[in-house]
Amino acid sequence: MAVARRLFKPEQYRPVDYNHIPTAVFSLPNIGTVGLTEEDAIKDGHDVQIFESRFRPMKLTLTDDQERTLMKLVVDAKTDRVLGCHMVGPDAGEIVQSLAIAIKAGATMQVFDDTIGVHPTAAEEFVTMRTPVKR
C-alpha cells in the first residue's frame, strides 16, 4: 500500500515506520516477530527486561502432537515500554499481527498485565507473563 500511495496518491502518502512491521514465516513451526530483538534493544542502549514462556499449547494436549511454543517480550526496564515481541509455535503469524498494533501504539508491560486474555488460547500467555527471566 505504501508504494501505491506514493506513486498514485501522493497526497495520501505517509512515511512507513519500518521498526514496527510484523514478520511471519509460515513454516512448521510458525515464526512471528515484531519490534526489536533483545540484541538490537541492548545495542540501541535500552536497559532491557526479558519475559519468556515455553509451553505446549492447550489445543494440542489431546493429540499426539508434541510441538511446543516459545514466546518472548523485550521490554525497556526504565520506561516499561514493550520494544519487541517474538513467537515460535502454532499461529505465530496471526498472533504477532495483533501484537504489532500494541507495540506500534507504545504499549507498556503494565498495559499487557492489565489485559485479560482469552482462555484457552496460546495468545493469552503474552498477557500473563509477569516475571522477567533476565535483565
Residue pairs with C-beta under 8 A, 6 or more apart in sequence:
2 13
2 14
2 16
5 12
5 13
5 14
6 13
17 104
19 35
19 36
20 34
20 35
20 100
20 103
20 104
21 34
21 100
22 32
22 33
22 34
22 93
22 96
22 97
22 99
22 100
23 32
23 33
23 34
23 96
24 30
24 31
24 32
24 33
24 92
24 93
24 96
24 97
25 31
25 32
25 93
26 93
29 67
29 69
29 88
29 89
29 90
29 92
30 87
30 88
30 89
30 90
30 91
30 92
30 93
31 87
31 88
31 92
31 93
32 85
32 86
32 87
32 88
32 92
32 93
32 94
32 95
32 96
32 97
33 84
33 85
33 86
33 87
33 96
34 84
34 85
34 86
34 96
34 99
34 100
34 103
35 74
35 82
35 83
35 84
35 85
35 100
35 103
36 44
36 46
36 74
36 83
36 84
37 74
37 84
37 86
38 48
38 50
38 72
38 74
38 84
40 84
41 48
41 74
41 76
41 83
41 84
42 48
46 76
46 77
46 78
46 83
47 76
47 77
47 78
47 135
48 74
48 75
48 76
48 77
48 83
48 135
49 75
49 76
49 77
49 109
49 132
49 134
49 135
50 72
50 73
50 74
50 75
50 132
50 133
50 134
50 135
51 72
51 73
51 75
51 109
51 129
51 130
51 131
51 132
51 133
52 70
52 71
52 72
52 73
52 129
52 133
53 69
53 70
53 71
53 72
53 125
53 128
53 129
54 68
54 69
54 70
54 71
55 68
55 69
55 122
55 125
56 66
56 67
56 68
56 69
57 67
57 69
57 89
57 90
57 122
58 120
58 121
58 122
59 90
59 120
59 122
60 66
60 67
60 90
67 89
67 90
68 89
69 87
69 88
69 89
69 90
69 122
69 125
70 86
70 87
70 88
70 89
71 85
71 86
71 87
71 89
71 122
71 125
71 126
71 129
72 84
72 85
72 86
72 87
73 82
73 84
73 85
73 86
73 109
73 112
73 126
73 129
74 82
74 83
74 84
74 85
74 86
75 81
75 82
75 83
75 109
75 132
76 83
77 135
79 108
80 108
80 109
80 110
81 106
81 107
81 108
81 109
82 102
82 103
82 107
82 108
82 109
82 112
83 103
84 103
85 96
85 99
85 100
85 103
85 126
86 96
87 95
87 96
89 122
90 122
91 122
91 123
95 122
95 123
95 126
98 123
99 126
102 111
102 112
112 126
112 127
112 129
113 127
113 130
115 127
116 127
117 123
117 124
117 125
117 126
117 127
117 128
118 124
